[in-house]
Every structure is written in C-alpha cells, then in structure tokens.
Amino acid sequence: MVKIRLMGAFAHLAKARDLEVKLEGPKTANEILREVIPRYDEFHDKIIFINGKPAKGEAIVEENDEIKVMPVLSGG
C-alpha cells in the first residue's frame, strides 16, 4: 500500500486528506495522483514529497512509500 496525504485544494477535490492505494507494480507519483485527485493536471505547480523528501512527479513510487502533495498557490 502507498499512503497518500493530500493538502489544500487537493484534499477538497479528492474529498479526503489521507488515502491508501494498492500498487500493482511501480508507478510515477503523477500517475497515482491523477487516479485519486480529480482535475489534478489543472494545477501546474505542485509540491510533492515522497517519504519526506522533495520529489518530482516523474519519480517512481513503490509499495510502502508515502506521498504528500500540495498545490502551490500564488496571489497578488
């Protein structure tokens, strides 16, 4: 199982702050997050952590990893 912690608008869109997803083989963080967050690709800037370390969306995620993701918001 992969633990997913969603922050901000991502938690609102997915209707959950914490999720668990069973993987059937390695996937990228983006692939997993697209499956659980509606409109994920509409957010161009995101902060992703895998196992507590900053990561890119193309990073490979495996069983027992933990993903934390939050959108980057800007204002003026």
SULDA-V560717 format. One record per pair of residues at least 12 apart in sequence whose ideal C-beta (glycine too) atoms are under 10 Angstrom apart, sorted by the first residue. I is the first residue (numbers start at 1). J is the second residue. Records with the same first field share a line. If there is no record, write none. Layout:
I: J ; J
This chain:
1: 19 ; 20 ; 21 ; 22 ; 23 ; 63 ; 64 ; 65 ; 66
2: 19 ; 20 ; 21 ; 22 ; 23 ; 27 ; 29 ; 32 ; 36 ; 50 ; 61 ; 62 ; 63 ; 64 ; 65 ; 66 ; 67
3: 18 ; 19 ; 20 ; 21 ; 51 ; 64 ; 65 ; 66 ; 67 ; 68
4: 16 ; 17 ; 18 ; 19 ; 20 ; 21 ; 29 ; 32 ; 33 ; 35 ; 36 ; 37 ; 61 ; 65 ; 66 ; 67 ; 68 ; 69
5: 17 ; 18 ; 19 ; 49 ; 66 ; 67 ; 68 ; 69 ; 70
6: 18 ; 19 ; 33 ; 36 ; 37 ; 67 ; 68 ; 69 ; 70 ; 71
7: 46 ; 47 ; 68 ; 69 ; 70 ; 71
8: 43 ; 47 ; 69 ; 70 ; 71 ; 72 ; 73
9: 37 ; 39 ; 42 ; 43 ; 70 ; 71 ; 73
10: 33 ; 36 ; 37 ; 38 ; 39 ; 40 ; 43 ; 46 ; 69 ; 70 ; 71
11: 37 ; 69 ; 70 ; 71
12: 37
13: 36 ; 37 ; 38 ; 39 ; 40 ; 42 ; 43 ; 71
14: 33 ; 36 ; 37 ; 38 ; 40
15: 38
16: 36 ; 37
19: 32 ; 35 ; 36 ; 37 ; 67
20: 66
21: 33 ; 35 ; 36 ; 61 ; 67
22: 63
23: 61 ; 62 ; 63 ; 64 ; 65
24: 63
25: 62 ; 63
26: 60 ; 61 ; 62 ; 63 ; 65
27: 60 ; 61 ; 62
28: 55 ; 56 ; 57 ; 58 ; 59 ; 60 ; 61
29: 46 ; 48 ; 49 ; 50 ; 55 ; 56 ; 57 ; 58 ; 59 ; 60 ; 61 ; 65 ; 67 ; 69
30: 46 ; 48 ; 56 ; 57 ; 58 ; 59 ; 61 ; 69
31: 57 ; 58 ; 60 ; 61
32: 57 ; 61 ; 65 ; 67 ; 69
33: 46 ; 48 ; 57 ; 61 ; 67 ; 69
34: 57
36: 67 ; 69
37: 69 ; 71
40: 57 ; 69 ; 71
42: 71
43: 69 ; 70 ; 71 ; 72 ; 73
44: 71 ; 72
45: 70 ; 71 ; 72 ; 73 ; 74
46: 69 ; 70 ; 71 ; 72
47: 68 ; 69 ; 70 ; 71 ; 72
48: 61 ; 67 ; 68 ; 69 ; 70
49: 66 ; 67 ; 68 ; 69 ; 70
50: 62 ; 65 ; 66 ; 67 ; 68 ; 69
51: 64 ; 65 ; 66 ; 67 ; 68
52: 66 ; 68
55: 67 ; 68 ; 69
57: 69
